[in-house]
Amino acid sequence: MENNNACSKCGSIERKKGKIFGIASLQSLDSNTGFGGSELIVEFCKGCGEVTSIKVKNPSAIK
């Protein structure tokens, strides 16, 4: 039976989450202010580091 949660690169089923923040925060391309933005939450394979998901933590902060 195939495990749909397994990493496509190494087969591991263990995942971890981390965040990208600070200068690397997500900002709207429509905004010229340079202010605002949101952290990015990254889910990745604990075995090989392959990123499986990137999610905006606070989408309403993107103006």
N, C-alpha and C positions, 0 to 999 in steps of 0.2 A: 504494500500500500504506500502511495506517495504522500509525503508530508508537505502540505502547501505552505507551511511556515518555515521550511528549511531555506537557508541561504542558497541562492542560485550559483554562487561562486565556490563555496566550500562545503555546503551541506549542513553547517551548524544550525541548531534551532535556538541558540541563545542570542538575545538582543540586549542592547544597552541604549540609553538615551543620554544626550548631552545638549548643550545649547551654544549657539553662536550669538554674541551680543557685542555691544559697544560700537566701534567704527563699522563693524560688519552687519549692523542691523539692517533690516529691510525697510526701504523707503519707497514711496510712490514715484514713478517716473513723471507724474503730472505736477509734483510739488517742486517749487523753486526755492523753498525756504531752507532746506537742509536740516530742518528740525523734525522731531517726531520719529516714528519708526517702531519696530517691534523686534524682539529677540526671535531667533529661529530655533525651533526644537528639531534636533536631528536624531533619528533612530538608525542604529547601525548594528551590523553583525559583530558579536563579541569575538568570534573566531578569526575573522580576516579583516574586519573594518569596513566592509562594503556598506555604503549608505543605502538604506532601504526606504527611508521616508524623510522629508523635510516639511515641517509645518510651521506656519506663522503663529506665534503664541498669542498675540493680541491683534487680530485683523482690524479692529475698529480704530487702532492707533495709526493706521496708514491713511494719511489724508490725501 
